[in-house]
Amino acid sequence: MKEYRLFINGEWVSSSTGTLADDMNPATGEVYARVHQASVEDIERAIAAAYRVKDQWGNTAPALRESVLIKAASILDERCQEFADVLIDEGGATFGKAMFEVSFVANMLRSAAGECRRIFGETMPSDAPGVFSMTVRRPLGVIAGISPFNFPLLLAMKKVCMALAAGNTFVLKPASPTPVIGLKIAELLEAAGLPKGVLNVIPVKGSTLGDRLVTDPRIRMVTFTGSTEVGKQLAEVAGRHQKKITLEMGGKSPLIILKDADLDYAVNAAAFGVFLHQGQVCMVNSRLIVEADIYDPFCEKLVAKTKTLKVGDPRNPDTVIGPLVESKQCAFLDAQVEDARSKGGRILFGGHADGGFYQPTIVADVTKEMRIFDEESFGPVVCVIKAANSEEALQLANDSSFGLSSGLITNDLQKAFDLSLRLETGMVHINDCSIFDEPHVPFGGVKDSGVGREGGRYSMEEMTEVKWITVQLGKRHFPF
């Protein structure tokens, strides 16, 4: 049984209290590893280490930061299978999802390396005589990140690598169900030559962590990906402490399918957009809003497609639906499905669990009175909603407390652009599902789905502060 320690100030150290937690394999129900859990003392040491070297790292030449990130990408390419194995065994990822996640992260590291030389200020005219006016961007200092369990490598590294590229130091709290992959990030960057203290990784239970990362004055920013409930709590505390924060939270993303769509293509897009990683993705299109003219044939084809999706061992390359990371989610999904059934919803396929595996499930004839209409499922459950026309489809799509991503499938370019501008989501994908991401794009949502953007120069803007500097050429005239 492998044991993993904390990574603090460039050293692999045991918890000061000797506390370890079992890290479970969700597919087998067996213990995968044992992981040291940070104490209050360990958290303090991690913050202190990051704070101690913040100026040194912040003033490092871009070439050095760039070289560390590029080397990390090359090492990750070489150790791709090793990292994928952790995603499979610890996070329940299917083989295909794990390999995609690792390759995406290698690409993201290279993208972050490019951003090291793209931290731009500007000059601006001044009405004052002889004044040269400009802005510069400076690192914030110490940033804390709280990452989720669904894409634990990608979403943690997105925070870490962009913060490092901007010249910040970092304290990472990985998700409790997937701490090992967070520690592998430290292992990777250590191998790439990252100086001591710049990154610290502290697996810790929420009860021990409390609000320390948000309230500590040495931490200038918190970046969080996770549930809306927790995100709102963090935002409230951050506001009281004048703390900068970005939040990427939950979603109930719509995929609008208009009557002129290619049905087979729409079905394939819808299935991928909701069943990837067992639906445990914040931007899954878990609400399929279909125009009435094609509603019935679409449902028939979606059922036929779903029946072909293999459920089982995530190490089997043919498997599409693996285990839920937390088996307790099965009971939550059962309750959602039963609520919909009791209110007139039709269960076209699935609707039950098999151990920690939930069957891909289609609920048709969903209305807004049902919990499933706007309550995030975070599992392989999709609801199909009938719309009389494109305007009603838009109304149904926007009738949500969430606003992360959305998709729109139609061959009518006029409607596509019109609807995309009126969809209340941070991201819109025309003729695609709602799941799409790239390292350099502004990823994020509106309403209860989040605040701020992550990715490329958008992360650099969030993770730096603007400073205005003037130079008086000659002598300024003072009135007294």
C-alpha positions in Angstrom: 0.0 0.0 0.0 1.6 3.2 -1.1 1.7 6.2 1.3 1.8 9.8 0.2 3.1 12.7 2.2 2.5 16.4 2.1 4.6 18.7 -0.1 5.6 21.7 1.8 8.5 24.1 1.1 9.9 21.7 -1.5 10.0 18.7 0.9 7.9 15.6 1.2 6.9 15.6 4.9 4.6 13.6 7.2 1.6 15.3 8.8 2.6 16.9 12.1 -0.2 14.9 13.8 0.6 11.6 12.0 -3.0 11.5 10.6 -3.5 9.5 7.4 -6.7 8.8 5.4 -7.6 6.0 3.1 -7.8 7.0 -0.6 -10.4 4.7 -2.2 -10.6 3.2 -5.7 -14.3 3.9 -6.6 -14.5 1.0 -9.1 -13.4 -1.7 -6.7 -14.2 -0.2 -3.4 -10.7 -1.1 -2.2 -8.1 1.2 -0.6 -5.9 2.6 -3.3 -3.4 4.5 -1.1 -3.0 6.2 2.3 -2.5 9.9 2.3 -1.2 12.2 5.1 -3.7 14.8 6.1 -2.5 18.3 6.9 -3.0 19.7 10.4 -3.5 23.4 11.3 0.3 23.5 11.9 1.0 22.0 8.4 -1.3 24.5 6.7 0.5 27.4 8.5 3.9 26.0 7.3 2.6 25.8 3.7 1.3 29.3 3.7 4.5 30.6 5.3 6.7 28.8 2.7 4.8 30.3 -0.2 4.9 33.7 1.4 8.6 33.6 2.1 9.6 33.1 -1.6 6.8 35.1 -3.3 9.1 38.1 -4.1 11.9 35.9 -5.3 9.6 34.0 -7.6 7.7 37.1 -8.7 10.9 38.8 -9.8 12.2 35.7 -11.6 12.9 36.2 -15.3 10.1 35.0 -17.6 12.6 32.6 -19.3 13.1 30.6 -16.1 9.4 30.3 -15.3 8.8 29.4 -19.0 11.6 26.7 -18.9 10.1 25.0 -15.8 6.6 24.8 -17.3 7.9 23.5 -20.7 10.1 20.9 -18.9 7.1 19.8 -16.8 5.1 19.3 -20.1 7.8 17.1 -21.5 8.1 15.0 -18.4 4.3 14.6 -18.3 4.4 13.4 -22.0 7.0 10.8 -20.9 5.0 9.7 -17.8 1.5 9.9 -19.4 0.5 6.4 -18.6 1.6 6.8 -14.9 -0.6 9.8 -14.5 -3.5 8.2 -16.4 -3.3 5.2 -14.1 -3.8 7.5 -11.0 -6.8 9.1 -12.7 -8.3 5.7 -13.4 -7.6 4.1 -10.0 -8.2 7.1 -7.8 -10.8 9.0 -9.7 -12.8 6.4 -11.6 -11.9 7.9 -15.0 -12.4 5.7 -18.0 -9.2 4.9 -20.0 -10.2 7.4 -22.8 -11.0 10.2 -20.4 -7.8 9.7 -18.4 -5.6 9.8 -21.5 -7.4 12.9 -22.8 -6.9 14.7 -19.5 -3.2 14.0 -19.3 -2.6 15.1 -22.9 -4.7 18.3 -22.3 -2.7 19.2 -19.3 0.6 18.8 -21.1 -0.7 21.2 -23.8 -1.9 23.5 -21.0 1.6 23.7 -19.4 3.0 24.8 -22.8 0.3 27.4 -23.1 1.1 28.7 -19.7 4.7 28.9 -20.6 3.8 31.1 -23.5 1.9 33.4 -21.2 5.1 34.2 -19.1 6.1 36.6 -21.9 2.6 38.1 -22.4 2.0 40.0 -19.2 1.4 43.4 -20.8 1.0 46.9 -19.5 0.2 49.9 -21.6 1.0 53.6 -22.0 -1.8 56.2 -22.1 -2.0 59.9 -22.9 -2.2 62.4 -20.0 -3.7 65.9 -19.9 -1.0 66.9 -17.5 2.0 68.6 -19.2 5.1 66.5 -19.4 3.6 63.4 -17.8 4.4 59.9 -19.2 1.7 57.6 -18.0 1.7 53.8 -18.0 0.5 50.6 -16.3 2.3 47.5 -15.4 1.0 44.2 -14.1 2.5 42.6 -11.0 2.0 39.2 -9.4 -0.5 39.2 -6.5 1.8 37.1 -4.3 0.4 34.0 -2.7 -2.6 32.3 -4.3 -4.6 29.4 -2.8 -6.4 26.9 -5.0 -9.2 24.5 -4.1 -9.7 21.9 -6.8 -12.5 19.4 -7.5 -12.4 15.6 -8.0 -14.0 15.3 -11.4 -11.0 16.5 -13.5 -8.5 16.6 -10.7 -5.4 16.9 -12.8 -6.7 19.4 -15.4 -8.6 21.7 -13.1 -5.9 21.8 -10.4 -3.1 22.3 -12.9 -5.1 25.1 -14.7 -4.9 27.0 -11.5 -1.4 26.1 -10.6 0.4 26.6 -13.9 -1.2 30.0 -14.7 -0.5 31.3 -11.3 3.1 30.3 -11.5 3.4 31.8 -15.0 2.2 35.1 -13.6 4.9 35.0 -11.0 2.7 33.9 -8.0 3.4 31.2 -5.4 0.7 28.7 -4.7 -0.9 26.6 -2.0 -3.1 23.8 -3.4 -5.8 22.0 -1.5 -6.7 19.0 -3.7 -10.2 17.4 -3.5 -10.6 14.9 -0.7 -11.6 12.0 -2.9 -8.6 12.6 -5.3 -5.6 13.8 -3.3 -2.9 11.7 -4.9 -3.2 13.4 -8.3 -2.7 16.7 -6.6 0.5 15.4 -5.1 1.6 14.1 -8.5 1.4 17.7 -9.7 4.0 18.7 -7.0 6.1 15.7 -8.0 6.0 16.7 -11.7 6.9 20.4 -11.0 9.6 19.4 -8.6 11.2 17.2 -11.3 11.0 20.1 -13.7 13.1 22.2 -11.3 10.5 24.4 -9.6 12.3 26.2 -6.6 11.4 25.2 -3.1 8.3 26.9 -1.6 6.8 28.1 -4.8 4.2 25.3 -4.8 2.8 23.6 -1.7 0.2 20.8 -1.7 -1.8 20.0 1.4 -4.4 17.3 1.4 -6.8 18.2 4.2 -10.3 17.6 5.3 -12.6 20.6 5.1 -13.2 20.6 8.9 -9.5 21.1 9.6 -9.0 23.7 6.8 -12.0 25.8 7.8 -11.7 29.3 6.2 -7.9 29.6 6.7 -7.0 30.0 3.0 -9.6 32.7 2.7 -9.0 34.6 5.9 -5.2 34.5 6.0 -3.9 38.0 5.1 -0.8 36.5 3.4 -3.0 34.9 0.7 -4.1 37.5 -1.8 -6.5 35.4 -3.9 -8.4 32.2 -3.7 -9.4 30.2 -6.9 -12.1 27.6 -6.4 -13.7 25.0 -8.5 -16.5 23.0 -6.9 -20.1 23.1 -5.8 -22.2 26.3 -5.8 -23.0 25.9 -2.1 -19.4 25.9 -1.0 -18.4 28.5 -3.6 -21.0 31.0 -2.2 -19.7 30.3 1.4 -16.2 31.1 0.3 -17.3 34.2 -1.6 -19.0 35.5 1.5 -15.9 35.1 3.7 -13.7 36.5 0.9 -15.9 39.6 0.8 -15.4 40.2 4.5 -11.7 40.0 4.1 -11.3 42.0 0.9 -10.0 38.8 -0.8 -9.8 38.4 -4.6 -11.6 35.2 -5.6 -12.6 33.4 -8.7 -15.3 30.7 -8.6 -16.1 28.0 -11.1 -19.1 26.3 -9.7 -22.1 24.1 -10.7 -24.1 23.9 -13.9 -27.3 22.6 -15.5 -26.2 23.3 -19.0 -28.8 23.3 -21.8 -28.3 21.9 -25.3 -30.9 23.3 -27.7 -31.7 21.1 -30.7 -33.8 22.9 -33.3 -36.0 21.1 -35.8 -33.6 21.5 -38.8 -30.8 19.7 -37.0 -29.2 16.5 -38.3 -30.8 14.1 -35.8 -28.0 11.5 -35.8 -25.4 14.2 -35.2 -27.5 15.8 -32.5 -27.9 12.5 -30.7 -24.1 11.9 -30.8 -23.4 15.3 -29.5 -26.0 15.0 -26.7 -24.8 11.6 -25.6 -21.1 12.7 -25.4 -22.1 16.0 -23.7 -23.9 14.3 -20.8 -22.2 10.9 -20.3 -18.6 11.9 -20.4 -17.0 10.8 -17.1 -20.4 9.5 -15.9 -21.9 13.0 -16.1 -19.5 14.3 -13.4 -18.6 17.4 -15.3 -19.8 20.9 -14.4 -20.6 21.8 -18.0 -22.5 18.6 -19.1 -25.6 19.3 -21.2 -27.9 17.6 -18.7 -30.9 19.5 -20.2 -31.7 18.6 -23.8 -34.3 21.1 -25.1 -35.7 19.8 -28.3 -38.2 21.4 -30.7 -41.5 19.6 -30.8 -41.3 18.6 -34.5 -38.4 16.3 -33.8 -38.9 15.5 -30.1 -40.2 11.9 -30.5 -37.7 10.7 -33.1 -34.9 12.4 -31.2 -35.8 10.5 -28.0 -36.0 7.2 -29.8 -32.6 7.7 -31.3 -31.1 8.8 -28.0 -32.3 5.7 -26.3 -30.9 3.5 -29.1 -27.5 5.3 -28.7 -27.5 5.0 -25.0 -28.1 1.3 -25.1 -24.7 0.9 -26.9 -22.7 2.6 -24.1 -20.7 0.1 -22.1 -20.8 0.3 -18.3 -18.1 -1.3 -16.2 -14.4 -1.6 -15.7 -12.8 1.9 -16.4 -9.6 0.2 -17.5 -11.4 -1.4 -20.4 -10.8 0.9 -23.4 -14.4 0.2 -24.6 -16.0 1.4 -21.3 -17.9 4.7 -21.6 -19.6 4.7 -18.1 -17.3 4.1 -15.2 -18.0 4.4 -11.4 -19.2 7.5 -9.7 -16.3 8.9 -7.6 -18.6 9.0 -4.5 -21.1 6.1 -4.4 -23.4 8.1 -2.1 -24.3 10.1 -5.2 -26.3 7.1 -6.4 -29.0 7.7 -3.8 -29.2 11.3 -4.7 -29.7 10.4 -8.4 -32.4 7.8 -7.4 -34.3 10.6 -5.6 -34.1 12.9 -8.5 -35.3 10.3 -10.9 -38.1 9.2 -8.6 -39.2 12.8 -8.2 -39.4 13.2 -11.9 -41.3 10.0 -12.3 -43.9 11.0 -9.7 -44.5 14.2 -11.5 -45.1 12.8 -15.0 -41.6 12.2 -16.3 -40.9 9.1 -18.4 -37.9 7.0 -17.7 -36.9 6.0 -21.2 -33.7 4.2 -20.1 -31.7 3.4 -17.0 -32.8 4.9 -13.7 -30.9 2.7 -11.2 -27.5 1.9 -9.8 -25.4 -1.2 -9.8 -23.2 -0.8 -6.8 -21.1 2.3 -7.4 -22.1 2.4 -11.1 -25.1 4.4 -12.1 -26.7 3.3 -15.4 -26.9 6.0 -18.1 -30.4 7.4 -17.6 -32.8 9.3 -19.9 -35.8 11.1 -18.3 -38.2 12.5 -20.9 -41.1 15.0 -20.6 -39.4 17.0 -17.9 -41.0 20.1 -16.6 -39.8 22.9 -14.4 -41.8 21.5 -11.4 -39.4 18.6 -11.3 -36.2 18.8 -9.2 -34.1 17.5 -12.2 -35.1 20.5 -14.3 -32.6 22.9 -12.5 -30.9 20.8 -9.8 -27.5 19.6 -10.8 -27.3 15.8 -11.0 -23.5 15.3 -11.3 -24.1 11.8 -12.7 -25.1 10.1 -15.9 -28.7 11.4 -15.9 -30.1 13.6 -18.7 -33.6 15.2 -18.9 -35.3 15.8 -22.3 -37.6 18.9 -22.5 -40.0 19.7 -25.3 -40.1 23.2 -26.7 -42.8 24.5 -29.1 -40.3 26.6 -31.0 -36.9 28.3 -30.8 -38.1 31.2 -28.6 -39.6 28.8 -26.1 -36.4 26.8 -26.2 -34.4 29.9 -25.3 -36.8 30.7 -22.5 -36.5 27.2 -21.0 -32.7 27.3 -21.4 -32.5 30.6 -19.5 -35.0 29.5 -16.8 -32.2 28.3 -14.5 -30.2 29.6 -11.6 -27.0 28.3 -13.4 -25.2 29.8 -16.4 -22.0 28.0 -17.2 -22.0 26.5 -20.7 -24.5 25.7 -23.4 -24.9 24.2 -26.9 -27.0 24.9 -29.8 -27.5 22.6 -32.9 -29.1 24.1 -36.0 -28.4 24.8 -39.6 -30.0 28.2 -39.4 -27.1 30.6 -39.0 -29.4 33.6 -38.2 -31.0 31.7 -35.3 -27.7 30.3 -34.1 -26.2 33.8 -33.7 -29.3 35.3 -32.4 -29.9 32.7 -29.7 -26.2 32.5 -28.8 -26.2 36.2 -27.9 -29.3 35.8 -25.7 -28.3 32.6 -23.9 -27.5 33.4 -20.3 -24.3 31.4 -20.1 -20.7 32.2 -20.0 -19.9 29.9 -22.9 -22.0 29.0 -26.0 -21.0 26.3 -28.5 -22.9 26.4 -31.9 -23.4 23.0 -33.5 -21.7 21.3 -30.7 -22.4 19.9 -27.2 -21.8 22.1 -24.1 -18.5 20.4 -23.2 -15.5 22.1 -24.8 -12.4 23.6 -23.4 -9.0 24.8 -24.5 -6.0 26.1 -22.4 -6.2 29.7 -23.7 -9.9 30.5 -23.7 -12.0 32.4 -21.1 -13.5 29.5 -19.2 -16.3 30.4 -16.7 -19.9 31.1 -16.1 -22.5 33.6 -14.9 -25.3 33.5 -12.3 -24.8 30.6 -9.8 -22.1 29.1 -12.0 -19.3 31.4 -11.1 -17.4 34.6 -11.0 -14.2 35.3 -13.1 -12.5 33.4 -15.9 -9.7 30.9 -16.1 -7.4 30.2 -19.0 -4.6 31.9 -20.9 -4.4 35.7 -20.7 -7.7 35.7 -18.8 -6.1 33.8 -15.9 -3.1 36.2 -16.1 -5.5 39.2 -15.7 -7.2 37.6 -12.7 -3.9 36.6 -11.1 -2.1 39.9 -11.4 -2.9 43.4 -10.3 -2.6 46.6 -12.4 -0.3 49.3 -11.1 -0.4 52.9 -12.6 2.9 54.6 -12.8 3.7 58.1 -14.0 6.9 59.9 -14.8 7.0 63.7 -14.7 9.3 64.9 -17.5 10.5 68.3 -16.3 9.1 70.1 -13.3 5.4 70.1 -12.5 3.7 73.3 -11.6 2.1 73.3 -8.2 -0.6 75.9 -7.3 0.9 76.4 -3.8 
